Amino acid sequence: MGWARLHDLFDWFVPTALRGDKGPHRRARMFVAAHVLGPPLGFPIVAYLDWLDPGPRSVAPLVGVMIASFWLYPVLLRLTRQFTLLALLSGQHLSWVVLFTSYHYGGVGSPFLAWMLVVPVAGFYYLERRLILRTFVMALLAGELFAYYWLYASGYSSIPLVPAETLAGAGLLSIFCAASFIATLSLNYAGVVVAQQAELEREIATRRETGNALRTAKDEAERLGSSFRLLFDGNPIPMWVYDIATLRFLEVNDAAVAQYGHSREQFLTMTIAEIRPPEDAPRVRAVLDAMSTAFNRAGIWRHRKADGDEILVNVLWHRLEFKGCDAALVAAIDVTDQERAKGALRESEARLRQILDTAYDAFVSADAEGRVSAWNAEAEHLFGWRADEIIGASLADTIVPPRLRQEYIAGLRDFVETGDSVGRRLELQALSRDRTEFPVEVSISKMPGKSGPGFNAFIHDITERRQREQAIRDSERRYRRRDYGSRPFWHAYLRLAFRSRCLGVRSLRARRQAHGGHAASRRCADGGCGRDGAATR
């Protein structure tokens, strides 16, 4: 069993409260080791005495029981957690065993009195740095020895159980065992002292390193302070430092003075709420309370310059300690032009969306893989799919007939690579949500994108046109089979054309009514209808 496993065994008896401090932990472990390994050193003496005094009057078995009872102390330490009290009791226990054995074997000249030296040594080791307790142990030892001598001097000596001359061998054995026990305690304590010395050396080295690190940090802080000053004052981005508690400016750079029009002296008399419109000022404290202590993006804020003009700034800030105050370093980037450009872009996109939503043709936009990215109202009406349902879906899986999907995928690949079909009108077959096929006319334009080229397509339902064309062809065949002798051919042709025109007008009116009349209503709302509704006619 190695020393590490022995230490683990001894530590099992040491209370958890003593393991937190290395000094008491080591002394408690030494206490457990002494009481586990010490009794076997006393058993040879008991055996020798029992061999010298085998009679019924022998007290050797009782001495053996008293020595074996030392094994109870580690258990009591784990149960009671009273290390100091048990250390004192253990010393008294040893004194009583030694004096009891000496009283019956040898008296004041007993060779077993050498074990009394173990008591102060053990007390010194167990009760380290406790002068009062050490003095108490020595006083008890002196009192017990005095009482023992007084008993013998007063004639209360015991009847010798063994002749004095036969105790010579037992005396040598007793001295050897006592010396071995003291040596064991001394070696254990020497290990404790060495460990403490090593810890002290490590602590000295750590403090030396800490001192060097502090000096280095101080030098670095001074260097960084000058660098910060340079980066702060010469930074082209408006920056300032303000006190979080009072919101008052503590420092501003030249860029802030130039952007806002206040002098540095004026800034230092103001708070950060004073460079904002009055209606935004109450929000400042609420936003500050909600922000963390790390780097923050406060977002876009309205700021007011000295001449009253408002600008939009993107505010970034970081908390720090500045001149003993809990402060924040702020960078305010002017994004007025960018935000106005974004607003104009949003308005343009809204107008484009309005135009596309009011168009008579379906509008579809997709990426290079055929995933839908835009879908107007007419596309919803034509195909039956709502925009929120089809955005991100594949055109091949939704509006292309299954029998044509492979051909569509190959054509899409060629279109992306070569741009073929751009600007041409194609007549294709499409599929509605209810799985109905119908003919459409498609006009495609190529569109660059971040993930590759895409395309825009205007799609027009040509079902009615096909029906009119078929009706014309059918009528022509019927008229060719008839006898045209009774009426001129041109009369029949005009009649056929008039019927086709009426059919187209009725179909267009039915389609507008099914569409909800929304386009006509918008034109009327914009002033596009005449007084008599001529636009609808």
Beta strands, then each sheet from edge to edge (+ up, - down):
strand 1: 239-243
strand 2: 249-252
strand 3: 296-304
strand 4: 310-322
strand 5: 325-334
strand 6: 362-366
strand 7: 372-375
strand 8: 425-431
strand 9: 437-447
strand 10: 454-461
sheet 1: 2+ 1- 5+ 4- 3+
sheet 2: 7+ 6- 10+ 9- 8+
end
